[in-house]
Amino acid sequence: MVTQLRLIGFLLVILAVLHGAFARYFNWRQEFAVVSLINRQMMYVHTFFVAFVVLLMGALCLSSAPELVGTALGRRVALGCGIFWLARLLIQFFGYSTELWRGKRFETFVHIVFTGLWSYLSGVFLLIGLG
């Protein structure tokens, strides 16, 4: 499981860095031009903090994988991470409309890839946390 956590750490650091491209990729400058300043800034701030939490979770996995697996506190932290990613997996199905990806080749591919990633993260963390 230590190797799995190190791989997860690497993937989470990449995911955190990718958040930096969201504004440009999703054209937020134009999309949010019509919303109030507070709503526009909340999107940027919340995206930053999601990326920051993902980065910290990745750093934890890279720096402390043996402790996450081998200590009671580590397993509790892993359980919390597992619940976090399980919630994200559920949001993948119940928080986003299928209209966003169904019938669209690239978007369907991305949906499948991230469904797999959220499942993998949930599974590993929950196995550690409950095991």
C-alpha angles and dihedrals in degrees: 000000000000090000090049091052092050090051089048090050091054092047092048093051089052090047091051092051091048089061087071090069096050097093093054097038094049092040093236094169091066097030094053097039090098098049126084120273092250093054092046093049093045089058092053094043094046091047089051092051094046088052090046093052091047090049092050091047089051092048090050091053092047095046103034110026095130091051092049090055100035107043134062092235091048091053090050090051089048090050090053090050090048091053090047093053093041088056089050090051091052091049088055088067105028104030100050127057116240086230087078093066113006112110092008113108101208095038091049090051091051091047091053094045093051093043086056093046094049089047092050094048092046093047097049095044093045092048090053094042096047098032 
